[in-house]
Amino acid sequence: MAETVWSQVRPSRIQGWWRTRTVQEWIRNAIVYALLIILGVIFAFPFFWMVTSALKPQYQIFVWPPQWIPDPIMWENFAEALGNPLLPFHLFFRNTMIIEVAVLTGRLLSCTLVAYGFARLRAPGKNVIFAILLATLMLPAPVTMIPKFILFNRLGWVNTFLPLTVPHWFGEAYAIFLMRQFFMSIPRELEEAARIDGASTLQVIRYIIVPLSVPVLTVISILTFKDNWNDFMNPLIYLNNSRLYTLSLGLAFFNGQYDVQMNLLMAASVAIMLPILILFFFAQRAFVEGITLTGLKG
């Protein structure tokens, strides 16, 4: 009799145990974390392979089955790749930083002024102009590549840093959009109080808008720095003198006509990628905060 009752009660208890909210939440979290781990491993594998290849001798990169751990570890690959007198990476780094500073300064100044106008100032047709500005985001880069080259060539700017820096002093649609969204979330009472005290528009931007907009300015700075650090096409088009090459063009020197020293190429790639990783590691909190807050008010 007891066995009969237990056989009737046990299935219902088991079904009830599986249906509890705690167990269902645990299963859901386990599935989510398992998928995140799998995707994380997939996305991290190319970086792992690049780092290990940078520490291997040349012959170990192409062996089969793959040798996952370098033996021996060739730390001298970094010194050989970055210290080659025929590849002046210190010069490439200097050129890249000159472009970065000019682009960051121009983009932050111009986009701040334009975004403030769209967010705060009243003007007829402002929304139409803003829509046209956003429409430029849909233009593919190859469409404007040839006209820009013809323009800069006639201005005599080819083989200088001017085509890579001057356009950024006239605004950029995506940065203006992010700044406008963030500026619209700042209370107008702060600006009105400053104007009552006699502050001009530039003073309002400098002492109120900019200090409160550090998150979105950080986001734009990181994205701009990353895009210009990795830019290969524009320097390739406008720079002909090897003394003006950037780091991305310097990597192309490792691709020889008949032979590619893959371990040195990977070592140089790791060294060039490290500043971006370090920058994002220290600024990730402000980066995430800025991306989140830009959509608070539209």
C-alpha positions in Angstrom: 0.0 0.0 0.0 2.8 2.4 0.9 4.6 1.7 -2.3 1.5 2.4 -4.3 1.0 5.8 -2.6 4.8 6.7 -3.1 4.6 5.8 -6.8 1.6 8.2 -7.2 3.2 11.0 -5.2 6.8 10.9 -6.5 6.1 12.0 -10.2 4.0 14.9 -9.0 6.8 16.1 -6.7 9.4 15.8 -9.4 7.2 17.8 -11.8 6.6 20.4 -9.2 10.3 20.7 -8.4 11.1 21.3 -12.1 8.4 24.0 -12.3 9.6 26.1 -9.4 10.7 29.6 -10.3 14.2 29.2 -8.7 15.0 26.1 -10.7 13.7 27.6 -14.0 15.8 30.8 -13.4 18.9 28.6 -12.6 18.4 26.7 -15.8 17.9 29.9 -17.8 21.0 31.5 -16.4 23.0 28.3 -17.0 22.0 28.3 -20.7 22.8 32.0 -21.0 26.2 31.7 -19.4 27.0 28.6 -21.5 26.2 30.4 -24.7 28.3 33.4 -23.5 31.3 31.2 -22.7 31.0 29.5 -26.1 30.8 32.8 -28.0 33.5 34.3 -25.9 35.9 31.4 -26.8 35.0 31.7 -30.5 35.7 35.5 -30.5 38.8 35.2 -28.4 40.4 32.4 -30.4 41.8 34.7 -33.2 43.4 36.9 -30.6 44.9 33.9 -28.8 46.3 32.5 -32.1 47.8 35.9 -33.0 49.5 36.2 -29.6 50.9 32.6 -29.7 52.0 33.1 -33.3 53.9 36.2 -32.3 55.9 34.1 -29.9 56.6 31.2 -32.2 59.4 30.5 -34.6 58.4 30.8 -38.2 58.2 27.1 -38.9 55.9 26.3 -36.0 53.0 28.5 -37.3 52.2 26.3 -40.2 52.8 22.8 -38.7 49.9 20.3 -38.5 48.5 19.4 -36.1 48.8 22.9 -34.7 51.2 23.6 -31.9 49.1 25.7 -29.4 51.9 26.7 -27.0 55.2 28.1 -28.5 58.3 26.1 -27.8 60.6 27.9 -27.5 59.0 31.2 -26.7 60.5 33.8 -29.0 60.3 37.1 -27.2 62.9 38.5 -29.5 60.3 38.5 -32.3 58.9 41.8 -30.9 62.4 43.4 -30.8 63.1 42.2 -34.3 59.8 43.4 -35.7 59.8 46.8 -34.0 63.5 47.5 -34.0 64.2 46.8 -37.7 66.1 49.9 -39.1 64.4 49.4 -42.5 60.9 49.7 -40.7 61.0 52.9 -38.5 58.1 52.1 -36.3 59.0 55.0 -34.0 58.4 57.3 -37.0 55.2 55.6 -38.0 54.0 56.0 -34.4 54.9 59.7 -34.4 52.9 60.2 -37.6 50.0 58.3 -36.3 49.9 60.4 -33.1 50.1 63.6 -35.0 47.0 62.6 -37.0 45.2 61.4 -33.9 45.7 64.6 -31.9 44.6 66.8 -34.9 41.6 64.6 -35.6 40.5 64.4 -32.0 40.8 68.1 -31.4 39.0 69.0 -34.6 36.2 66.5 -34.1 35.4 67.4 -30.5 35.5 71.1 -31.1 33.4 71.2 -34.3 30.9 68.5 -33.3 30.3 70.1 -29.9 29.3 73.4 -31.5 27.1 71.8 -34.2 25.4 69.4 -31.8 24.7 72.2 -29.3 23.0 74.2 -32.1 20.8 71.2 -33.0 20.0 70.5 -29.4 19.4 73.9 -27.9 19.2 76.8 -30.5 16.0 77.6 -32.4 16.3 78.1 -36.2 13.8 77.6 -39.1 14.4 74.3 -40.8 16.7 72.9 -38.1 15.0 69.5 -38.1 15.2 69.2 -41.9 18.9 70.1 -41.8 19.5 67.5 -39.1 17.7 64.9 -41.2 19.9 65.7 -44.1 22.9 65.4 -41.8 21.8 61.9 -40.7 21.2 60.9 -44.3 24.9 61.3 -45.0 25.5 58.3 -42.8 24.0 56.2 -45.5 26.5 57.3 -48.1 29.1 54.5 -48.8 32.7 55.6 -48.4 33.7 54.5 -52.0 31.1 57.0 -53.4 33.0 60.0 -52.1 36.5 58.6 -52.3 37.3 59.7 -55.9 35.7 63.2 -55.6 37.6 63.9 -52.4 40.9 62.7 -53.9 40.4 65.0 -56.9 39.6 67.9 -54.6 42.6 67.4 -52.3 44.9 66.8 -55.3 43.9 70.1 -56.8 44.5 71.8 -53.5 48.0 70.3 -53.4 47.3 68.4 -50.2 48.3 64.9 -51.5 51.3 63.4 -49.7 50.5 65.6 -46.6 48.5 65.0 -43.4 46.0 67.7 -44.4 43.5 65.3 -46.2 43.5 63.1 -43.1 43.0 65.9 -40.5 41.3 69.0 -42.0 37.9 67.3 -42.9 37.4 66.4 -39.2 37.4 70.1 -38.2 34.0 70.4 -40.1 32.0 67.9 -38.0 31.0 64.2 -38.4 27.4 63.0 -38.5 27.5 60.2 -36.1 29.4 62.2 -33.4 27.0 65.1 -33.8 24.1 62.7 -33.4 25.5 61.2 -30.2 26.3 64.6 -28.7 22.9 66.1 -29.6 21.1 63.2 -27.9 23.2 63.7 -24.8 22.8 67.5 -24.8 19.0 67.1 -24.9 19.1 65.1 -21.7 20.8 68.0 -19.8 18.2 70.1 -17.9 17.6 73.5 -19.5 17.3 75.1 -16.0 21.1 75.0 -15.7 21.6 76.8 -19.0 18.9 79.4 -18.2 20.4 80.1 -14.8 23.8 80.8 -16.5 22.2 83.1 -19.0 20.5 85.1 -16.2 24.0 85.6 -14.8 25.1 87.0 -18.1 26.8 84.0 -19.7 27.2 83.9 -23.4 26.5 80.9 -25.6 30.2 79.9 -25.7 30.5 80.3 -22.0 27.4 78.0 -21.5 29.0 75.4 -23.7 32.4 75.7 -22.0 31.3 75.8 -18.3 28.1 73.8 -18.3 27.5 71.6 -21.3 31.1 70.3 -21.8 31.7 69.4 -18.0 28.4 67.5 -17.9 29.1 65.7 -21.2 32.2 63.9 -20.2 30.7 60.4 -20.9 29.6 61.1 -24.5 32.9 63.0 -25.2 34.8 59.9 -23.9 32.8 57.7 -26.2 33.5 59.8 -29.3 37.1 60.1 -28.3 37.5 56.4 -28.0 35.7 55.7 -31.3 37.6 58.4 -33.1 41.0 57.2 -31.8 40.2 53.6 -32.7 39.0 54.4 -36.2 42.1 56.5 -37.0 44.5 54.1 -35.4 43.2 51.3 -37.6 42.7 53.4 -40.7 44.5 51.9 -43.7 42.7 53.1 -46.8 42.9 56.8 -46.4 46.7 56.9 -45.6 47.3 54.5 -48.5 45.5 56.9 -50.9 47.0 60.2 -49.8 50.5 59.3 -48.5 53.2 58.4 -50.9 56.3 59.2 -48.9 57.3 56.4 -46.6 58.5 59.0 -44.0 54.8 60.0 -43.6 53.4 56.5 -43.2 51.2 55.5 -40.3 51.3 52.3 -38.2 48.7 50.6 -40.3 50.7 51.2 -43.5 53.9 50.1 -41.6 52.4 46.7 -41.2 52.1 46.3 -44.9 55.9 46.2 -45.1 55.9 42.7 -43.6 54.0 41.4 -46.7 57.0 40.8 -49.0 56.6 39.9 -52.6 57.8 36.3 -52.3 57.9 35.7 -48.5 55.9 36.8 -45.4 57.5 36.5 -42.0 54.3 35.7 -40.3 55.7 35.6 -36.8 57.1 39.1 -37.1 53.9 40.3 -38.7 51.9 38.9 -35.7 54.3 40.4 -33.2 54.0 43.8 -34.8 50.2 43.4 -34.9 50.0 42.6 -31.2 52.2 45.6 -30.3 50.1 47.9 -32.4 46.8 46.6 -31.0 47.9 46.9 -27.3 47.3 50.7 -27.0 43.6 50.2 -28.1 43.1 47.4 -25.6 44.7 49.4 -22.8 42.6 52.5 -23.7 39.3 50.6 -23.7 40.2 48.8 -20.5 40.7 52.0 -18.5 37.8 53.9 -20.2 35.2 51.1 -20.5 33.1 52.4 -17.6 32.8 55.9 -19.2 32.3 54.3 -22.6 29.4 52.2 -21.5 27.9 55.0 -19.6 28.1 57.4 -22.5 26.5 54.9 -24.9 23.7 54.3 -22.4 22.9 57.9 -21.7 22.9 59.1 -25.3 19.5 57.4 -25.8 17.7 58.8 -22.7 16.0 61.6 -24.7 15.4 61.9 -28.4 
